[in-house]
Amino acid sequence: MLLADIVATSTAVAATRSRKAKVAALADALRATDPGELETVVSYLGGSLRQRRTGLGWRGLNALPEPATEPSLTATEVHEAFEALARIAGSGSQASRRVAVDALFARATAPEQAWLRGLVTGEVRQGALDALVQEAVAQVAGVPLSAVRRSAMLSGSTLAAAVAAFDGGEAALAEFGLEVGRPVLPMLASSAPDVGAAMAKAVPSGPVVIDAKLDGIRIQAHRHGGDVLLVTRSLDDITARLPEVVDVVRALPGGDLVLDGEALMLGPDGRPRPFQETASRTAQSTGAAVVPYFFDLLHLDGTDLLDAPGHERTAALDRLVPEQHRVPRLVTDDAEAAATFVEATLASGHEGVIVKDPDAFYEAGRRGSAWVKVKPVHTLDLVVLAVERGSGRRKGLLSNIHLGARDPETGGFVMLGKTFKGMTDDMLAWQTERFTELQVSDDGWVVTVRPEQVVEIAIDGVQRSVRYPGGVALRFARVVRYRDDKRPDEADTLDTVRAFLT
């Protein structure tokens, strides 16, 4: 397939807000794809390179050769060029990389150059997220969408699911299962303003499970034989950084297992330390100890538990993991008992609770009403779109950040407001360096940045506004923390923000 055809599809998808039209355009492209280039085309239609690292950044793409006048590049040729770029290392690598970049981009037309630049920097914003690509794969391959989604979640890869769907249909997709040592996407929680609303949302009648919501790093632990693997919510391997957690997992009884939980630092008083300290510690292999707390068990001794009801998984968890490494939990249908548990949890220094349906399966990678989080302060995970230069005591620093919510229809971000509140001196210094790296343009006052950095924002509410394109604005927004553990496509949507309107 010509790269020009992929660019044309991306442009068509970006031009419509209709989900049906987006999927139809993606499906047309997939029908024209040869089997040997399927993985590359699927990846590119989703707006991503197949390579995790290429050694290229925005600055390396500022000066490009004159574009070609006619399209000639194929998707396979582009993939092979980036594979070669990823292998460049050592002495003289910068010059070699420059030559390789020029050779690739000289063969690209102007629209192809612009699109490739966006592909490298993560700025292909045509709305073709994995969920839409999965719909297109299901449509073209003639398989149930649920089967594609499940295999993608269990393999951690839409590419693997697409190949299976086209090669072997539903039977091949059914072969995907939880494999110890191969991370799966974590189950996620929706939100509710208070525990009563969360209980009604998770289970309209009957008891619920209420877990303390710890303010740590989400971890998934796999043990196969004597080997232990630890990954984050984004499936990054952090095993070497947390030897103390490896020791805890290795010491548990039984054989193979997969656990879901949190890891966090504790102070001398046993209370949790701020998230930033835990995040800083888990970014390196030495420092104060991090303690794991587990709340779910997905596999044990050859038996997958993903499709077992939650109460069976927690019962097995209780038999396996000692209490000091389990998240505090209450099972109740009493609103007063639930409120008391929430108060005690907050008094212990934790950030809230998660209310769960005890009969729910573990839906890897999905966010639904089976798990509902409640925090005492409303928070949103938003993306920084731009940042203003500081004045006064903040002169020389990048200070006031512009905040955007994700628009799942377009794949872009909608601005909701600005804030400079809640920033410590250390945070200001860090974000000045970070947003300088992400800079796209600078008019002398506002520095526009690539929409890559997620930030957690506390708000007092949301109000209607004609000032911003989404029709809403944040009330008393302040920075809680930067979320390096989240990708931009995991940020809260405009619909989530609008739900706070009163």
C-alpha positions as CSV (number, residue, x, y, z in Angstrom):
1,M,0.0,0.0,0.0
2,L,1.2,3.5,-0.8
3,L,1.9,5.8,2.1
4,A,-0.2,8.3,0.2
5,D,-3.3,6.1,0.6
6,I,-2.8,5.9,4.4
7,V,-2.4,9.7,4.5
8,A,-5.6,10.1,2.5
9,T,-7.4,7.8,4.9
10,S,-6.1,9.6,7.9
11,T,-7.2,12.9,6.4
12,A,-10.7,11.6,5.7
13,V,-11.0,10.3,9.2
14,A,-9.9,13.6,10.7
15,A,-12.4,15.4,8.5
16,T,-15.5,13.7,10.0
17,R,-16.9,13.6,13.5
18,S,-19.1,10.6,12.6
19,R,-17.8,7.4,14.3
20,K,-19.5,5.3,11.6
21,A,-17.8,7.3,8.8
22,K,-14.4,7.0,10.6
23,V,-14.7,3.2,10.8
24,A,-15.9,2.9,7.2
25,A,-12.8,4.8,6.0
26,L,-10.5,2.7,8.1
27,A,-12.2,-0.5,6.8
28,D,-11.8,0.6,3.2
29,A,-8.0,1.0,3.8
30,L,-7.8,-2.4,5.5
31,R,-9.6,-4.1,2.5
32,A,-6.8,-2.8,0.2
33,T,-4.0,-4.0,2.5
34,D,-1.8,-6.9,1.5
35,P,-1.2,-9.6,4.2
36,G,2.5,-8.8,4.5
37,E,1.9,-5.2,5.3
38,L,-1.1,-5.6,7.6
39,E,0.7,-4.9,10.9
40,T,2.3,-1.7,9.6
41,V,-0.9,-0.4,8.0
42,V,-2.9,-1.1,11.2
43,S,-0.3,0.6,13.3
44,Y,-0.2,3.7,11.0
45,L,-3.9,3.9,10.8
46,G,-3.9,4.1,14.6
47,G,-1.4,6.9,14.4
48,S,1.6,5.0,15.8
49,L,5.0,3.8,14.7
50,R,5.7,0.1,15.3
51,Q,9.1,1.1,16.8
52,R,9.1,2.1,20.5
53,R,12.2,4.3,19.9
54,T,13.7,5.7,16.7
55,G,16.1,8.3,18.1
56,L,14.1,11.0,16.4
57,G,12.3,13.9,18.0
58,W,10.7,17.2,16.9
59,R,14.1,19.0,16.5
60,G,15.4,16.3,14.3
61,L,12.5,17.0,11.9
62,N,12.7,20.8,11.7
63,A,14.8,20.9,8.6
64,L,13.6,18.6,5.9
65,P,14.6,18.2,2.2
66,E,12.4,19.4,-0.6
67,P,9.3,17.1,-0.9
68,A,8.8,14.8,-3.8
69,T,6.3,15.8,-6.4
70,E,4.7,12.4,-6.9
71,P,3.9,9.7,-4.2
72,S,6.1,6.6,-4.4
73,L,6.7,5.4,-0.8
74,T,5.0,2.3,0.4
75,A,4.0,1.5,3.9
76,T,6.6,-1.3,4.1
77,E,9.4,1.0,2.9
78,V,8.6,3.5,5.5
79,H,8.6,0.8,8.2
80,E,11.9,-0.5,7.0
81,A,13.4,3.0,7.1
82,F,12.3,3.5,10.7
83,E,13.7,0.1,11.6
84,A,17.0,1.1,10.2
85,L,16.9,4.4,12.1
86,A,16.2,2.6,15.3
87,R,19.3,0.6,14.9
88,I,21.6,3.6,14.5
89,A,23.9,4.0,17.5
90,G,27.4,4.8,18.6
91,S,30.0,7.2,17.2
92,G,28.7,9.3,14.4
93,S,25.1,8.2,14.9
94,Q,23.8,11.8,14.8
95,A,25.2,12.3,11.3
96,S,24.1,8.9,10.1
97,R,20.6,9.5,11.4
98,R,20.4,12.8,9.6
99,V,21.4,11.2,6.3
100,A,18.7,8.4,6.8
101,V,16.0,11.0,7.7
102,D,16.8,13.1,4.6
103,A,16.7,10.0,2.4
104,L,13.3,9.0,3.6
105,F,11.7,12.4,3.6
106,A,13.1,13.3,0.2
107,R,10.9,10.6,-1.2
108,A,7.8,11.9,0.5
109,T,5.4,14.4,-0.9
110,A,4.5,17.5,1.2
111,P,1.4,16.0,2.7
112,E,3.3,12.8,3.4
113,Q,6.1,14.7,5.1
114,A,3.7,16.5,7.3
115,W,1.9,13.3,8.2
116,L,5.2,11.4,8.9
117,R,6.4,14.2,11.1
118,G,3.1,13.8,13.1
119,L,3.6,10.0,13.2
120,V,7.1,10.4,14.7
121,T,6.1,13.0,17.3
122,G,2.7,11.5,18.2
123,E,0.7,14.2,16.7
124,V,-1.4,12.3,14.2
125,R,-4.8,13.5,15.5
126,Q,-7.3,11.9,13.2
127,G,-9.3,10.2,15.9
128,A,-8.4,6.7,14.7
129,L,-7.7,5.4,18.2
130,D,-7.2,1.7,18.8
131,A,-11.0,1.2,19.5
132,L,-11.9,2.5,16.1
133,V,-9.2,0.4,14.4
134,Q,-10.5,-2.6,16.2
135,E,-14.0,-1.9,14.9
136,A,-12.7,-1.7,11.4
137,V,-10.7,-5.0,11.8
138,A,-13.9,-6.8,13.0
139,Q,-15.9,-5.4,10.2
140,V,-13.5,-6.4,7.4
141,A,-12.4,-9.8,8.9
142,G,-16.1,-10.7,9.6
143,V,-15.5,-11.5,13.3
144,P,-17.3,-10.2,16.4
145,L,-15.9,-7.0,17.7
146,S,-16.0,-8.4,21.3
147,A,-13.5,-11.1,20.1
148,V,-11.1,-8.5,18.6
149,R,-11.3,-6.4,21.7
150,R,-10.7,-9.3,24.1
151,S,-7.7,-10.6,22.1
152,A,-6.2,-7.1,21.9
153,M,-6.5,-6.7,25.6
154,L,-5.1,-10.1,26.5
155,S,-2.2,-9.7,24.0
156,G,-1.7,-6.0,24.8
157,S,-1.7,-5.4,21.1
158,T,-4.3,-4.4,18.5
159,L,-1.7,-5.5,15.9
160,A,-1.6,-9.1,17.2
161,A,-5.4,-9.2,17.3
162,A,-5.7,-7.9,13.7
163,V,-3.2,-10.4,12.3
164,A,-5.1,-13.2,14.1
165,A,-8.5,-12.0,12.9
166,F,-7.4,-11.9,9.2
167,D,-5.3,-15.1,9.4
168,G,-7.6,-17.4,11.3
169,G,-10.8,-15.5,12.1
170,E,-12.8,-16.0,15.3
171,A,-11.1,-19.3,16.1
172,A,-7.6,-17.7,16.0
173,L,-8.8,-14.9,18.2
174,A,-10.2,-17.4,20.7
175,E,-6.7,-18.8,21.2
176,F,-5.6,-15.7,23.0
177,G,-5.7,-16.2,26.7
178,L,-3.9,-14.8,29.7
179,E,-0.3,-15.9,29.4
180,V,1.8,-15.6,32.5
181,G,4.7,-13.3,31.6
182,R,2.7,-11.4,29.0
183,P,1.1,-8.3,30.5
184,V,-2.5,-7.5,29.9
185,L,-4.1,-4.1,30.0
186,P,-5.5,-3.3,33.5
187,M,-9.2,-3.0,34.3
188,L,-10.1,0.7,34.9
189,A,-12.7,2.5,37.0
190,S,-15.3,5.1,36.2
191,S,-16.1,7.9,38.6
192,A,-18.9,8.9,41.0
193,P,-19.1,12.0,43.3
194,D,-19.7,10.1,46.5
195,V,-19.8,6.5,47.8
196,G,-23.6,6.3,47.8
197,A,-23.7,7.1,44.1
198,A,-20.9,4.7,43.4
199,M,-22.7,1.9,45.2
200,A,-25.9,2.5,43.2
201,K,-23.8,2.6,40.0
202,A,-21.8,-0.6,40.7
203,V,-24.7,-2.7,42.1
204,P,-28.2,-1.3,42.1
205,S,-29.1,-3.6,45.0
206,G,-27.1,-5.9,47.3
207,P,-23.6,-5.8,48.8
208,V,-20.6,-4.2,47.2
209,V,-16.8,-4.5,47.6
210,I,-15.1,-1.3,48.7
211,D,-11.4,-1.1,48.3
212,A,-9.1,1.7,49.6
213,K,-7.8,3.7,46.7
214,L,-4.1,4.0,47.2
215,D,-2.1,6.9,45.8
216,G,0.7,4.8,44.3
217,I,1.9,3.3,41.1
218,R,-0.3,0.7,39.5
219,I,1.6,-2.6,39.1
220,Q,0.9,-5.9,37.5
221,A,3.0,-8.8,38.9
222,H,3.7,-12.0,37.0
223,R,5.5,-15.0,38.4
224,H,6.5,-17.9,36.2
225,G,8.7,-20.5,37.9
226,G,11.3,-18.4,39.7
227,D,11.0,-15.5,37.3
228,V,9.1,-12.3,38.3
229,L,7.9,-9.5,36.0
230,L,6.6,-6.2,37.2
231,V,4.9,-3.8,34.8
232,T,3.1,-0.4,35.1
233,R,-0.4,0.4,33.9
234,S,1.1,1.3,30.5
235,L,2.8,-2.1,30.5
236,D,6.3,-0.8,30.9
237,D,8.7,-3.2,32.6
238,I,9.9,-1.9,36.0
239,T,11.1,-5.2,37.4
240,A,14.7,-4.1,37.9
241,R,13.7,-0.9,39.7
242,L,11.7,-2.7,42.5
243,P,13.7,-5.6,43.8
244,E,11.9,-5.3,47.2
245,V,8.5,-5.9,45.4
246,V,10.1,-8.8,43.4
247,D,11.1,-10.4,46.8
248,V,7.5,-10.1,48.1
249,V,6.0,-11.7,45.0
250,R,8.6,-14.5,44.8
251,A,8.0,-15.4,48.5
252,L,4.2,-16.0,48.0
253,P,3.2,-19.7,48.1
254,G,2.1,-21.7,45.1
255,G,3.3,-21.6,41.5
256,D,2.5,-19.3,38.5
257,L,0.5,-16.2,39.3
258,V,-0.6,-12.8,38.0
259,L,-1.5,-10.1,40.5
260,D,-3.0,-6.6,40.2
261,G,-2.1,-3.9,42.7
262,E,-0.4,-0.7,43.8
263,A,3.1,0.1,45.0
264,L,3.8,3.1,47.2
265,M,6.3,4.5,49.6
266,L,5.4,4.8,53.3
267,G,6.8,7.3,55.8
268,P,8.2,6.4,59.3
269,D,4.6,6.7,60.7
270,G,3.3,4.2,58.2
271,R,1.4,6.7,56.3
272,P,1.7,6.9,52.5
273,R,4.1,9.5,51.1
274,P,3.0,11.9,48.3
275,F,2.6,10.3,44.9
276,Q,5.6,12.3,43.5
277,E,7.9,10.6,45.9
278,T,6.7,7.1,44.9
279,A,6.9,8.0,41.2
280,S,10.4,9.4,41.6
281,R,11.5,6.2,43.5
282,T,10.0,3.8,40.9
283,A,11.9,5.7,38.2
284,Q,15.2,4.3,39.6
285,S,16.5,1.1,41.1
286,T,17.7,2.5,44.5
287,G,16.2,4.5,47.3
288,A,13.6,4.1,50.0
289,A,11.6,0.8,49.9
290,V,8.3,0.6,48.0
291,V,5.6,-1.6,49.5
292,P,3.2,-3.6,47.3
293,Y,-0.5,-3.9,48.0
294,F,-2.6,-6.2,45.9
295,F,-6.3,-6.1,45.2
296,D,-6.9,-8.7,42.5
297,L,-5.7,-12.1,41.3
298,L,-5.9,-12.9,37.6
299,H,-4.1,-16.2,37.4
300,L,-3.0,-18.9,39.9
301,D,-1.3,-22.3,39.4
302,G,-2.4,-22.8,35.8
303,T,-6.0,-21.4,36.2
304,D,-7.1,-18.2,34.6
305,L,-9.4,-16.1,36.8
306,L,-10.3,-13.3,34.4
307,D,-13.8,-14.7,33.9
308,A,-14.3,-15.7,37.5
309,P,-16.6,-13.3,39.5
310,G,-14.8,-10.8,41.6
311,H,-15.8,-12.4,45.0
312,E,-14.0,-15.7,43.8
313,R,-10.9,-13.8,42.8
314,T,-10.7,-11.9,46.1
315,A,-11.3,-15.1,48.1
316,A,-8.3,-16.7,46.3
317,L,-6.3,-13.5,46.8
318,D,-6.9,-13.6,50.5
319,R,-5.7,-17.2,50.7
320,L,-2.6,-16.4,48.8
321,V,-1.4,-12.9,49.9
322,P,-0.8,-12.0,53.5
323,E,-2.9,-9.2,54.9
324,Q,0.0,-6.7,55.1
325,H,0.2,-6.8,51.3
326,R,-3.5,-6.6,50.6
327,V,-5.5,-3.4,50.0
328,P,-7.9,-2.7,52.9
329,R,-11.4,-3.8,51.9
330,L,-15.0,-3.8,53.1
331,V,-17.9,-5.8,51.8
332,T,-21.3,-4.2,52.7
333,D,-24.7,-3.0,51.5
334,D,-25.0,-0.5,54.3
335,A,-24.5,3.1,53.3
336,E,-23.5,4.2,56.8
337,A,-20.9,1.5,57.1
338,A,-19.6,2.5,53.7
339,A,-19.3,6.1,54.7
340,T,-17.4,5.1,57.9
341,F,-15.0,3.1,55.8
342,V,-14.4,6.0,53.5
343,E,-13.7,8.3,56.4
344,A,-11.2,5.9,57.9
345,T,-9.5,5.4,54.6
346,L,-9.1,9.1,54.1
347,A,-7.8,9.5,57.7
348,S,-5.2,6.9,56.9
349,G,-3.8,9.1,54.1
350,H,-5.3,7.3,51.1
351,E,-6.9,9.2,48.3
352,G,-10.4,7.6,48.2
353,V,-12.1,4.3,47.5
354,I,-13.1,2.1,44.6
355,V,-16.5,0.5,44.8
356,K,-16.8,-2.8,43.0
357,D,-19.5,-5.3,41.8
358,P,-18.5,-8.6,43.6
359,D,-19.9,-10.6,40.7
360,A,-18.1,-8.7,37.9
361,F,-15.5,-10.4,35.7
362,Y,-12.1,-8.8,35.2
363,E,-12.5,-6.7,32.0
364,A,-8.9,-6.1,31.0
365,G,-8.4,-2.6,29.4
366,R,-12.0,-1.6,29.9
367,R,-13.6,1.2,32.0
368,G,-17.2,0.6,33.1
369,S,-19.6,0.7,36.0
370,A,-18.3,-2.6,37.6
371,W,-15.6,-0.5,39.3
372,V,-16.3,3.0,40.4
373,K,-13.8,5.4,42.0
374,V,-14.7,8.0,44.6
375,K,-12.3,10.8,45.7
376,P,-13.1,13.5,48.2
377,V,-11.8,16.1,45.8
378,H,-12.9,16.1,42.1
379,T,-9.9,15.5,39.9
380,L,-9.4,15.3,36.2
381,D,-6.5,13.9,34.1
382,L,-6.0,16.6,31.4
383,V,-3.3,17.3,28.8
384,V,-1.1,20.4,28.7
385,L,-1.6,22.2,25.4
386,A,0.5,25.3,26.0
387,V,2.3,27.2,28.8
388,E,2.8,30.9,29.5
389,R,6.0,32.5,30.5
390,G,6.1,33.6,34.1
391,S,6.5,37.0,35.5
392,G,7.6,38.5,38.9
393,R,9.1,35.8,41.0
394,R,8.4,33.3,38.2
395,K,10.2,35.2,35.6
396,G,12.4,32.9,33.5
397,L,10.1,30.0,34.2
398,L,7.2,28.4,32.3
399,S,4.3,28.9,34.6
400,N,0.6,29.1,33.6
401,I,-0.5,25.9,31.8
402,H,-3.3,25.6,29.2
403,L,-5.5,22.5,29.9
404,G,-7.3,20.3,27.4
405,A,-9.7,17.4,27.6
406,R,-9.7,14.6,25.1
407,D,-12.2,14.6,22.3
408,P,-12.6,10.9,21.3
409,E,-14.5,11.8,18.1
410,T,-11.6,13.9,16.6
411,G,-8.7,12.5,18.5
412,G,-7.7,16.0,19.4
413,F,-8.0,18.1,22.6
414,V,-10.4,20.8,23.6
415,M,-9.1,23.6,25.8
416,L,-10.9,24.1,29.2
417,G,-8.9,26.8,30.9
418,K,-5.6,27.7,32.5
419,T,-4.0,27.4,35.9
420,F,-0.8,28.2,37.7
421,K,-2.1,27.2,41.2
422,G,-0.6,24.4,43.2
423,M,2.8,24.5,41.6
424,T,5.8,24.1,43.9
425,D,9.2,25.6,43.1
426,D,10.5,22.1,42.2
427,M,7.5,21.6,39.9
428,L,8.0,24.9,38.2
429,A,11.7,24.0,37.5
430,W,10.7,20.6,36.2
431,Q,7.9,21.8,33.9
432,T,10.1,24.5,32.5
433,E,12.5,21.9,31.3
434,R,9.8,19.5,30.2
435,F,7.8,21.9,28.2
436,T,10.9,23.4,26.6
437,E,11.5,19.8,25.2
438,L,7.9,19.6,23.9
439,Q,7.9,23.1,22.4
440,V,6.3,23.5,19.0
441,S,6.1,27.3,18.7
442,D,6.8,30.4,20.9
443,D,5.2,33.8,20.3
444,G,7.3,35.3,23.1
445,W,4.6,34.8,25.7
446,V,2.7,31.5,25.0
447,V,4.8,28.4,24.3
448,T,2.7,25.9,22.4
449,V,3.7,22.3,23.1
450,R,3.1,18.9,21.7
451,P,0.0,17.4,23.6
452,E,1.9,14.7,25.4
453,Q,2.1,15.5,29.1
454,V,-0.8,14.5,31.3
455,V,-1.5,16.4,34.5
456,E,-3.9,15.7,37.3
457,I,-6.0,18.7,38.1
458,A,-8.2,19.3,41.2
459,I,-11.3,21.3,40.6
460,D,-14.2,22.7,42.6
461,G,-16.6,22.1,39.7
462,V,-17.3,22.9,36.1
463,Q,-19.3,25.8,34.7
464,R,-20.7,26.7,31.3
465,S,-18.6,29.1,29.2
466,V,-18.7,30.7,25.8
467,R,-15.0,31.5,26.1
468,Y,-13.8,28.0,25.4
469,P,-14.7,25.8,22.4
470,G,-16.1,22.9,24.5
471,G,-18.6,25.2,26.1
472,V,-17.3,24.5,29.6
473,A,-14.6,25.9,31.9
474,L,-13.0,24.6,35.1
475,R,-13.7,26.3,38.4
476,F,-10.7,26.9,40.7
477,A,-8.4,24.5,38.9
478,R,-5.1,23.6,40.6
479,V,-2.3,21.2,39.9
480,V,-2.2,18.0,42.0
481,R,0.7,16.2,40.1
482,Y,2.0,15.4,36.7
483,R,1.1,11.9,35.5
484,D,4.0,10.3,33.7
485,D,2.3,7.0,34.1
486,K,-0.5,8.0,31.7
487,R,-0.6,8.6,28.0
488,P,-2.5,11.4,26.4
489,D,-5.1,9.0,25.0
490,E,-5.8,8.0,28.6
491,A,-6.8,11.6,29.6
492,D,-10.4,12.4,30.6
493,T,-12.8,13.2,27.8
494,L,-14.9,16.3,27.2
495,D,-18.0,14.2,28.1
496,T,-16.4,13.3,31.5
497,V,-15.8,17.0,32.2
498,R,-19.3,18.0,31.1
499,A,-20.8,15.5,33.6
500,F,-19.6,17.8,36.4
501,L,-22.0,20.5,35.2
502,T,-24.7,21.3,37.8
